[in-house]
Amino acid sequence: MGRLKIVLLLFLFVFTMMYGCSSDEEKKVSYLEKGETYFEKGEYKSAELEFKNAIQIDPEYVEAYIKLGETYLKLGNPQGAFSAYTMVAKLDPDNIEAQLKLSTFYLLGKKLKESREKVDAVLNKDPNNIDALFLLGGILEQEKNLYEAASVFAKIVELDNKQIRAYIGLSRILTQQGKLSAAEKTLKQAVAIDPKAISPHLALIRYYISNKEYKRAEAEIKKTIEMNPENTDLYIGLGNFYFSRNKRDKAETAYLKAIETDPKNIKPYMVIAGFYDVTGSKDKTLSMYKKALDLQPEDVRIMDSIARFYVKNKKIEDAEKYISKILEVRPQYFPTRMLKGELFVLKRKFAEAIELFEQLIKEEPRSARTHYFKGIAHLGKGEARIAKTAISKAVELNPKYLKAKLLLAEIYLRERDFALAQKESEEVLEIVPENYQAKLILGNAYMYQKKFKEAEETFESLIKLAPENPTGYFRLGLLERLLKEYDLALANFNKAMSINPRLMDVFTNIVLVHTAKKEFATATLKCDQQLKKVQDTPELLAIIHNLKGGLYLAQQQENKAEESFKKAIKENPDFLRPYYALARIYLMQKQDDKAIVQYKTVLEKNPKQTGPHMLLGTIYDMQKNFDLSEKHYRAALDINPDFAPAANNLAYLLAAQDKNMDEALGLAQKAKERLSDDPNIMDTLGLIYYKKGLYDSAIGEFADSLEKIPDNAIVHYHLGLAYHKKGDKDRARAELEKALDLDQKFDGADEARKILSDLKP
């Protein structure tokens, strides 16, 4: 009886196992078939789920991985597709489809060696595999091995003379070799194979455009449309052609015709939305994006485009809604996660941005854009050295990434590494000879290296390139002012002002030139005239009153100067410089105690005023009564936490005493958010970076400050200290000597002399 029980149990176990295996086999096939049904209907998310269910039952189910890879491609998820095909190749190394797909991914990612390995694996087994030969031709072309690439395309034609893509590839090689007539002939052979096929016509059109044969290009596009009147891509191509020729009305008509031809196709909606975006039609842009989304409500690419539109137009809350919606559906969708990082940068959440960009770089280490934005985030945190590394990596990955190269050049310029700024800007100009920003950086780099002739030629080329842009005239005027060619400088400054009468940097330089020529009456008259032109803008009125105060001080008319500085503060209480100027006047006149009593009386009557606290803090600061100075700066901030002058001065006070450096940094950053162009705040932020050992960031801030106030001894002194700590002896010496040339008695002069003594050879 016991043996019978054992036999029965064994039978049941074997039956259960066989039934279970059979059941699993049926389930996985059922999931695969359901997935294929969903795929054919275009329901790709549902198909993805079914294929994953099949794989969960059988982790080595090759057919399911292949279908999952195809599904991911339809969903615009290249990372998922790559992973799926990698599993196919691992489970079935002889699977040609997987090897070719992986080779394609590697080719698109510029990983030519890995792509070649996959292609060679296929060609070793099947030397005449057409798809593999096309990939090989593409690899050789990217490697600039044009002779071998041409041989591969010729072999494809030999194997199958109807392969239109091979003719197109061969014509591309011939064009690169300068054999233009042969290239055109080859394209016409491709057209003759199938006159209704679109791709050879498009290749011929591109050929005509690249050779500036625009009439022939337009005729070829129209001829192709006549043969294929229902093809939306052709109307889009015609629109692109007209847009490139600056025929915007015709471009719009062509794009709208594409929509009319196939109103359920999202592509023409997306294209015309991009067209409207570039041409500044914001309402039409959003309307077209939303029409595309109505057609495909779950398409994350459309939602991402809408989110980017909102970010571009500073509609942050709207952008965040779309970003959240996309990431709910596709948590790992790279483009939108990238956009989220860019939004963090825009909101000055630099730490969060850096954390996200580091995750993205782990996933796609060759994404130049990610490295670039990571660099911007580090710049925002004042980490210039790390920023340069990240932006340099972006340039390494994409040597033609102009935004990254220009930003790198800007950083070098800020750090006064003029030779490197020159190098980067020259490299940009090799790619785009008429790039305005690169020319501007180059001209500045020449000027600061005292290459005055080259600087003059570069600034003149800016004027020639964009005669209605005041920047070229301004920079040329600055160069001429530096060379004491005052009449020429005034002519260029006046030209800049005629283009934009509200450019206060330019106007300030006009006043400074007249001051240098001792033409005080003329300078004062200019100020009075300018006051009338900008009477509706308090910030500009404050700058002009401050300039007038400086003019009166230069003529030793302290009472008039005091009046002007008070007017400046009244117009714009956030403007820093008149506070310092007033405090200096009171100290010069030995009326500081009287002023203190006066402002305390004002506060007794109305204690909720920031201005008197600010002036008291500044006077106490200059008296070196730092505790009382700190007390009044903090009182001003208690009244108005966003009061930038008090935030800046308190930050400087704390930094100068090596107290609460993190608080000082926060205060200075808050001040800079409010007044990003104020040179005093730049100097404060630079001092804090210097004290924290962030010398590159400090140098950048001091250099920016000196752009605005080039004759400020303290800022030159601070810049000299930063160079000294960085080990750049020559630049340290030059800046410290400049500081002492400007003022023998500034606060820190003795320390400057001591360092200069130590720097002697």
LINZI-V390963 format. One record per residue. N is the residue number from 1. RES is the residue in one small letter. PSI is psi in whole degrees, 0 to 359 (* if undefined). OMEGA is omega as a letter, one per 20 degrees, with the letter a starting at -180 (* if undefined). Layout:
((N | RES | PSI | OMEGA) (N | RES | PSI | OMEGA))
This chain:
((1 | m | 322 | r) (2 | g | 319 | r) (3 | r | 324 | a) (4 | l | 320 | r) (5 | k | 317 | a) (6 | i | 315 | r) (7 | v | 317 | a) (8 | l | 316 | r) (9 | l | 319 | r) (10 | l | 317 | r) (11 | f | 315 | a) (12 | l | 319 | r) (13 | f | 312 | a) (14 | v | 319 | r) (15 | f | 317 | a) (16 | t | 317 | a) (17 | m | 316 | a) (18 | m | 318 | a) (19 | y | 319 | r) (20 | g | 314 | r) (21 | c | 316 | r) (22 | s | 319 | a) (23 | s | 315 | r) (24 | d | 318 | r) (25 | e | 316 | r) (26 | e | 320 | a) (27 | k | 314 | a) (28 | k | 322 | r) (29 | v | 321 | r) (30 | s | 316 | r) (31 | y | 318 | a) (32 | l | 315 | a) (33 | e | 321 | r) (34 | k | 318 | r) (35 | g | 317 | r) (36 | e | 322 | r) (37 | t | 313 | r) (38 | y | 319 | a) (39 | f | 315 | a) (40 | e | 331 | r) (41 | k | 353 | a) (42 | g | 11 | r) (43 | e | 77 | a) (44 | y | 326 | r) (45 | k | 318 | r) (46 | s | 321 | r) (47 | a | 317 | r) (48 | e | 315 | a) (49 | l | 317 | a) (50 | e | 318 | r) (51 | f | 323 | r) (52 | k | 323 | r) (53 | n | 319 | r) (54 | a | 318 | a) (55 | i | 327 | r) (56 | q | 323 | r) (57 | i | 318 | a) (58 | d | 95 | a) (59 | p | 356 | r) (60 | e | 29 | a) (61 | y | 95 | a) (62 | v | 313 | a) (63 | e | 322 | a) (64 | a | 320 | r) (65 | y | 320 | r) (66 | i | 313 | r) (67 | k | 324 | r) (68 | l | 320 | r) (69 | g | 315 | r) (70 | e | 320 | a) (71 | t | 316 | r) (72 | y | 323 | r) (73 | l | 320 | r) (74 | k | 328 | a) (75 | l | 0 | a) (76 | g | 35 | r) (77 | n | 79 | a) (78 | p | 328 | r) (79 | q | 316 | r) (80 | g | 318 | r) (81 | a | 316 | r) (82 | f | 315 | a) (83 | s | 318 | a) (84 | a | 313 | a) (85 | y | 331 | r) (86 | t | 319 | r) (87 | m | 321 | r) (88 | v | 312 | a) (89 | a | 326 | r) (90 | k | 316 | a) (91 | l | 329 | a) (92 | d | 80 | a) (93 | p | 340 | a) (94 | d | 3 | a) (95 | n | 106 | a) (96 | i | 320 | a) (97 | e | 315 | a) (98 | a | 317 | a) (99 | q | 319 | a) (100 | l | 322 | r) (101 | k | 315 | r) (102 | l | 321 | r) (103 | s | 320 | r) (104 | t | 314 | r) (105 | f | 314 | a) (106 | y | 321 | r) (107 | l | 317 | r) (108 | l | 328 | r) (109 | g | 10 | r) (110 | k | 19 | r) (111 | k | 79 | a) (112 | l | 324 | a) (113 | k | 311 | a) (114 | e | 321 | r) (115 | s | 317 | a) (116 | r | 322 | r) (117 | e | 317 | a) (118 | k | 318 | r) (119 | v | 314 | a) (120 | d | 323 | r) (121 | a | 322 | r) (122 | v | 314 | a) (123 | l | 334 | r) (124 | n | 329 | r) (125 | k | 328 | a) (126 | d | 84 | a) (127 | p | 342 | a) (128 | n | 19 | r) (129 | n | 114 | a) (130 | i | 314 | a) (131 | d | 320 | r) (132 | a | 322 | r) (133 | l | 322 | r) (134 | f | 317 | r) (135 | l | 318 | r) (136 | l | 317 | r) (137 | g | 318 | r) (138 | g | 320 | r) (139 | i | 312 | a) (140 | l | 323 | r) (141 | e | 317 | r) (142 | q | 330 | r) (143 | e | 1 | a) (144 | k | 23 | r) (145 | n | 72 | a) (146 | l | 323 | a) (147 | y | 312 | a) (148 | e | 323 | r) (149 | a | 316 | r) (150 | a | 321 | r) (151 | s | 322 | r) (152 | v | 313 | r) (153 | f | 323 | r) (154 | a | 322 | r) (155 | k | 320 | r) (156 | i | 316 | r) (157 | v | 321 | r) (158 | e | 321 | r) (159 | l | 324 | a) (160 | d | 101 | a) (161 | n | 8 | r) (162 | k | 5 | a) (163 | q | 93 | a) (164 | i | 319 | a) (165 | r | 327 | a) (166 | a | 319 | r) (167 | y | 318 | r) (168 | i | 316 | r) (169 | g | 317 | r) (170 | l | 319 | r) (171 | s | 324 | r) (172 | r | 318 | r) (173 | i | 315 | a) (174 | l | 321 | r) (175 | t | 315 | r) (176 | q | 332 | r) (177 | q | 359 | r) (178 | g | 9 | a) (179 | k | 73 | a) (180 | l | 317 | a) (181 | s | 322 | r) (182 | a | 323 | r) (183 | a | 315 | r) (184 | e | 318 | r) (185 | k | 319 | a) (186 | t | 319 | r) (187 | l | 322 | r) (188 | k | 328 | r) (189 | q | 320 | r) (190 | a | 319 | r) (191 | v | 321 | a) (192 | a | 333 | a) (193 | i | 316 | r) (194 | d | 92 | a) (195 | p | 337 | a) (196 | k | 349 | r) (197 | a | 137 | a) (198 | i | 319 | a) (199 | s | 318 | r) (200 | p | 325 | r) (201 | h | 315 | r) (202 | l | 321 | r) (203 | a | 319 | r) (204 | l | 321 | r) (205 | i | 314 | r) (206 | r | 322 | r) (207 | y | 313 | a) (208 | y | 318 | a) (209 | i | 317 | a) (210 | s | 334 | r) (211 | n | 13 | r) (212 | k | 29 | r) (213 | e | 71 | a) (214 | y | 323 | r) (215 | k | 318 | r) (216 | r | 324 | r) (217 | a | 313 | a) (218 | e | 317 | a) (219 | a | 320 | a) (220 | e | 320 | r) (221 | i | 311 | a) (222 | k | 321 | r) (223 | k | 319 | a) (224 | t | 323 | r) (225 | i | 321 | r) (226 | e | 324 | a) (227 | m | 339 | a) (228 | n | 66 | a) (229 | p | 347 | a) (230 | e | 6 | a) (231 | n | 113 | a) (232 | t | 326 | a) (233 | d | 327 | a) (234 | l | 319 | r) (235 | y | 322 | r) (236 | i | 317 | r) (237 | g | 319 | r) (238 | l | 318 | r) (239 | g | 317 | r) (240 | n | 321 | r) (241 | f | 312 | a) (242 | y | 321 | r) (243 | f | 319 | r) (244 | s | 337 | r) (245 | r | 9 | r) (246 | n | 29 | r) (247 | k | 78 | a) (248 | r | 322 | a) (249 | d | 315 | r) (250 | k | 323 | r) (251 | a | 313 | a) (252 | e | 317 | r) (253 | t | 317 | a) (254 | a | 318 | r) (255 | y | 318 | r) (256 | l | 326 | r) (257 | k | 325 | r) (258 | a | 318 | r) (259 | i | 316 | r) (260 | e | 323 | a) (261 | t | 321 | a) (262 | d | 81 | a) (263 | p | 349 | r) (264 | k | 4 | r) (265 | n | 123 | a) (266 | i | 338 | a) (267 | k | 310 | a) (268 | p | 329 | r) (269 | y | 317 | a) (270 | m | 322 | a) (271 | v | 313 | a) (272 | i | 331 | r) (273 | a | 316 | r) (274 | g | 321 | r) (275 | f | 312 | r) (276 | y | 324 | a) (277 | d | 313 | a) (278 | v | 326 | a) (279 | t | 4 | r) (280 | g | 14 | r) (281 | s | 83 | a) (282 | k | 316 | a) (283 | d | 317 | a) (284 | k | 324 | r) (285 | t | 306 | a) (286 | l | 322 | r) (287 | s | 316 | a) (288 | m | 321 | r) (289 | y | 318 | a) (290 | k | 329 | r) (291 | k | 321 | r) (292 | a | 319 | a) (293 | l | 327 | r) (294 | d | 325 | r) (295 | l | 323 | a) (296 | q | 81 | a) (297 | p | 339 | a) (298 | e | 7 | a) (299 | d | 111 | a) (300 | v | 335 | r) (301 | r | 322 | r) (302 | i | 315 | r) (303 | m | 322 | r) (304 | d | 320 | r) (305 | s | 320 | r) (306 | i | 317 | r) (307 | a | 318 | r) (308 | r | 322 | r) (309 | f | 315 | a) (310 | y | 320 | r) (311 | v | 314 | a) (312 | k | 325 | a) (313 | n | 17 | r) (314 | k | 27 | r) (315 | k | 78 | a) (316 | i | 315 | a) (317 | e | 319 | r) (318 | d | 318 | r) (319 | a | 316 | a) (320 | e | 326 | r) (321 | k | 315 | a) (322 | y | 321 | r) (323 | i | 315 | r) (324 | s | 318 | a) (325 | k | 317 | a) (326 | i | 314 | a) (327 | l | 343 | r) (328 | e | 319 | a) (329 | v | 316 | a) (330 | r | 82 | a) (331 | p | 334 | a) (332 | q | 15 | a) (333 | y | 111 | a) (334 | f | 311 | a) (335 | p | 320 | a) (336 | t | 325 | r) (337 | r | 323 | r) (338 | m | 316 | r) (339 | l | 322 | r) (340 | k | 319 | r) (341 | g | 318 | r) (342 | e | 324 | r) (343 | l | 322 | r) (344 | f | 317 | r) (345 | v | 315 | a) (346 | l | 325 | a) (347 | k | 6 | r) (348 | r | 26 | r) (349 | k | 72 | a) (350 | f | 322 | a) (351 | a | 315 | r) (352 | e | 321 | r) (353 | a | 314 | a) (354 | i | 317 | r) (355 | e | 316 | a) (356 | l | 316 | a) (357 | f | 324 | r) (358 | e | 322 | r) (359 | q | 315 | a) (360 | l | 323 | r) (361 | i | 326 | r) (362 | k | 324 | a) (363 | e | 319 | a) (364 | e | 79 | a) (365 | p | 344 | a) (366 | r | 16 | r) (367 | s | 102 | a) (368 | a | 322 | a) (369 | r | 321 | a) (370 | t | 316 | r) (371 | h | 321 | a) (372 | y | 311 | a) (373 | f | 330 | r) (374 | k | 320 | r) (375 | g | 318 | r) (376 | i | 319 | r) (377 | a | 319 | r) (378 | h | 323 | r) (379 | l | 318 | r) (380 | g | 329 | r) (381 | k | 0 | a) (382 | g | 16 | a) (383 | e | 74 | a) (384 | a | 321 | a) (385 | r | 313 | r) (386 | i | 322 | r) (387 | a | 314 | a) (388 | k | 320 | r) (389 | t | 315 | a) (390 | a | 316 | a) (391 | i | 324 | r) (392 | s | 322 | r) (393 | k | 320 | r) (394 | a | 317 | r) (395 | v | 322 | r) (396 | e | 318 | a) (397 | l | 327 | r) (398 | n | 89 | a) (399 | p | 345 | r) (400 | k | 18 | r) (401 | y | 90 | a) (402 | l | 318 | a) (403 | k | 319 | a) (404 | a | 317 | a) (405 | k | 321 | r) (406 | l | 321 | r) (407 | l | 320 | r) (408 | l | 318 | r) (409 | a | 319 | r) (410 | e | 318 | r) (411 | i | 314 | r) (412 | y | 321 | r) (413 | l | 316 | r) (414 | r | 322 | a) (415 | e | 3 | r) (416 | r | 29 | r) (417 | d | 76 | a) (418 | f | 329 | r) (419 | a | 317 | r) (420 | l | 324 | r) (421 | a | 318 | r) (422 | q | 315 | a) (423 | k | 311 | a) (424 | e | 318 | a) (425 | s | 323 | r) (426 | e | 323 | r) (427 | e | 323 | r) (428 | v | 318 | a) (429 | l | 338 | r) (430 | e | 327 | a) (431 | i | 313 | a) (432 | v | 92 | a) (433 | p | 337 | a) (434 | e | 22 | a) (435 | n | 117 | a) (436 | y | 313 | a) (437 | q | 320 | r) (438 | a | 319 | r) (439 | k | 321 | r) (440 | l | 314 | r) (441 | i | 318 | a) (442 | l | 315 | r) (443 | g | 317 | r) (444 | n | 318 | r) (445 | a | 317 | r) (446 | y | 314 | a) (447 | m | 315 | a) (448 | y | 339 | r) (449 | q | 4 | a) (450 | k | 28 | r) (451 | k | 73 | a) (452 | f | 322 | a) (453 | k | 314 | r) (454 | e | 321 | r) (455 | a | 315 | a) (456 | e | 314 | a) (457 | e | 322 | a) (458 | t | 316 | r) (459 | f | 324 | r) (460 | e | 325 | r) (461 | s | 330 | r) (462 | l | 316 | r) (463 | i | 319 | r) (464 | k | 321 | a) (465 | l | 320 | a) (466 | a | 79 | a) (467 | p | 343 | r) (468 | e | 6 | r) (469 | n | 122 | a) (470 | p | 345 | a) (471 | t | 317 | a) (472 | g | 316 | r) (473 | y | 319 | a) (474 | f | 312 | a) (475 | r | 321 | r) (476 | l | 320 | r) (477 | g | 319 | r) (478 | l | 318 | r) (479 | l | 314 | a) (480 | e | 325 | r) (481 | r | 320 | r) (482 | l | 323 | r) (483 | l | 4 | r) (484 | k | 27 | r) (485 | e | 72 | a) (486 | y | 321 | a) (487 | d | 318 | r) (488 | l | 319 | r) (489 | a | 314 | a) (490 | l | 320 | r) (491 | a | 316 | a) (492 | n | 321 | r) (493 | f | 317 | a) (494 | n | 325 | r) (495 | k | 317 | r) (496 | a | 318 | a) (497 | m | 331 | r) (498 | s | 333 | r) (499 | i | 318 | r) (500 | n | 100 | a) (501 | p | 358 | a) (502 | r | 15 | a) (503 | l | 100 | a) (504 | m | 331 | r) (505 | d | 319 | r) (506 | v | 313 | a) (507 | f | 319 | r) (508 | t | 319 | r) (509 | n | 329 | r) (510 | i | 315 | r) (511 | v | 318 | a) (512 | l | 324 | r) (513 | v | 313 | r) (514 | h | 324 | r) (515 | t | 317 | r) (516 | a | 330 | r) (517 | k | 6 | a) (518 | k | 27 | r) (519 | e | 66 | a) (520 | f | 321 | a) (521 | a | 317 | r) (522 | t | 317 | a) (523 | a | 317 | r) (524 | t | 318 | r) (525 | l | 318 | r) (526 | k | 318 | r) (527 | c | 315 | a) (528 | d | 320 | r) (529 | q | 319 | a) (530 | q | 327 | r) (531 | l | 322 | r) (532 | k | 327 | a) (533 | k | 335 | a) (534 | v | 28 | a) (535 | q | 347 | r) (536 | d | 3 | a) (537 | t | 99 | a) (538 | p | 322 | a) (539 | e | 321 | a) (540 | l | 323 | r) (541 | l | 320 | a) (542 | a | 318 | a) (543 | i | 317 | a) (544 | i | 317 | r) (545 | h | 322 | r) (546 | n | 320 | r) (547 | l | 317 | r) (548 | k | 319 | r) (549 | g | 319 | r) (550 | g | 321 | r) (551 | l | 316 | r) (552 | y | 320 | r) (553 | l | 320 | r) (554 | a | 336 | r) (555 | q | 10 | r) (556 | q | 34 | r) (557 | q | 75 | a) (558 | e | 321 | a) (559 | n | 315 | r) (560 | k | 323 | r) (561 | a | 314 | a) (562 | e | 317 | r) (563 | e | 317 | a) (564 | s | 318 | a) (565 | f | 322 | r) (566 | k | 321 | r) (567 | k | 321 | r) (568 | a | 316 | a) (569 | i | 322 | r) (570 | k | 318 | a) (571 | e | 320 | a) (572 | n | 92 | a) (573 | p | 342 | r) (574 | d | 354 | a) (575 | f | 121 | a) (576 | l | 315 | a) (577 | r | 320 | a) (578 | p | 333 | r) (579 | y | 312 | r) (580 | y | 316 | a) (581 | a | 316 | r) (582 | l | 316 | a) (583 | a | 320 | r) (584 | r | 319 | r) (585 | i | 313 | a) (586 | y | 322 | r) (587 | l | 318 | r) (588 | m | 319 | a) (589 | q | 0 | a) (590 | k | 37 | r) (591 | q | 19 | a) (592 | d | 320 | r) (593 | d | 321 | r) (594 | k | 319 | r) (595 | a | 320 | r) (596 | i | 313 | r) (597 | v | 317 | a) (598 | q | 313 | a) (599 | y | 330 | r) (600 | k | 321 | r) (601 | t | 318 | r) (602 | v | 318 | a) (603 | l | 328 | r) (604 | e | 324 | a) (605 | k | 322 | a) (606 | n | 90 | a) (607 | p | 352 | a) (608 | k | 28 | r) (609 | q | 130 | r) (610 | t | 325 | a) (611 | g | 308 | r) (612 | p | 321 | r) (613 | h | 320 | a) (614 | m | 315 | a) (615 | l | 320 | r) (616 | l | 316 | r) (617 | g | 319 | a) (618 | t | 318 | r) (619 | i | 312 | r) (620 | y | 323 | r) (621 | d | 313 | a) (622 | m | 335 | r) (623 | q | 357 | a) (624 | k | 26 | r) (625 | n | 75 | a) (626 | f | 328 | a) (627 | d | 314 | r) (628 | l | 324 | r) (629 | s | 310 | r) (630 | e | 318 | a) (631 | k | 316 | a) (632 | h | 325 | r) (633 | y | 317 | a) (634 | r | 324 | r) (635 | a | 319 | r) (636 | a | 320 | a) (637 | l | 332 | r) (638 | d | 322 | r) (639 | i | 316 | a) (640 | n | 97 | a) (641 | p | 341 | a) (642 | d | 14 | a) (643 | f | 98 | a) (644 | a | 318 | a) (645 | p | 316 | r) (646 | a | 321 | r) (647 | a | 316 | r) (648 | n | 310 | a) (649 | n | 323 | r) (650 | l | 320 | r) (651 | a | 315 | r) (652 | y | 316 | a) (653 | l | 314 | r) (654 | l | 316 | a) (655 | a | 318 | a) (656 | a | 333 | r) (657 | q | 6 | a) (658 | d | 40 | a) (659 | k | 136 | r) (660 | n | 59 | a) (661 | m | 326 | r) (662 | d | 320 | r) (663 | e | 318 | r) (664 | a | 316 | r) (665 | l | 315 | r) (666 | g | 318 | r) (667 | l | 315 | a) (668 | a | 320 | r) (669 | q | 322 | r) (670 | k | 317 | r) (671 | a | 320 | a) (672 | k | 328 | r) (673 | e | 322 | a) (674 | r | 320 | a) (675 | l | 76 | a) (676 | s | 339 | a) (677 | d | 7 | a) (678 | d | 120 | a) (679 | p | 332 | r) (680 | n | 321 | r) (681 | i | 321 | r) (682 | m | 317 | r) (683 | d | 317 | r) (684 | t | 311 | a) (685 | l | 320 | r) (686 | g | 318 | r) (687 | l | 320 | r) (688 | i | 316 | r) (689 | y | 319 | r) (690 | y | 314 | a) (691 | k | 333 | r) (692 | k | 0 | r) (693 | g | 11 | r) (694 | l | 75 | a) (695 | y | 323 | r) (696 | d | 317 | r) (697 | s | 320 | r) (698 | a | 315 | a) (699 | i | 319 | r) (700 | g | 316 | r) (701 | e | 316 | r) (702 | f | 320 | r) (703 | a | 318 | r) (704 | d | 320 | r) (705 | s | 317 | a) (706 | l | 338 | r) (707 | e | 324 | a) (708 | k | 321 | a) (709 | i | 74 | a) (710 | p | 343 | a) (711 | d | 27 | r) (712 | n | 113 | a) (713 | a | 319 | a) (714 | i | 317 | a) (715 | v | 320 | r) (716 | h | 320 | r) (717 | y | 312 | r) (718 | h | 318 | r) (719 | l | 320 | r) (720 | g | 319 | r) (721 | l | 317 | a) (722 | a | 316 | r) (723 | y | 321 | a) (724 | h | 314 | r) (725 | k | 329 | r) (726 | k | 347 | r) (727 | g | 12 | r) (728 | d | 86 | a) (729 | k | 317 | a) (730 | d | 314 | a) (731 | r | 324 | r) (732 | a | 314 | a) (733 | r | 314 | a) (734 | a | 317 | a) (735 | e | 320 | r) (736 | l | 322 | r) (737 | e | 321 | r) (738 | k | 318 | r) (739 | a | 316 | a) (740 | l | 329 | r) (741 | d | 323 | a) (742 | l | 325 | a) (743 | d | 117 | a) (744 | q | 347 | a) (745 | k | 17 | a) (746 | f | 160 | a) (747 | d | 104 | a) (748 | g | 357 | a) (749 | a | 319 | a) (750 | d | 319 | r) (751 | e | 322 | r) (752 | a | 316 | r) (753 | r | 319 | a) (754 | k | 315 | a) (755 | i | 319 | r) (756 | l | 323 | r) (757 | s | 319 | r) (758 | d | 333 | a) (759 | l | 354 | a) (760 | k | 139 | a) (761 | p | * | *))
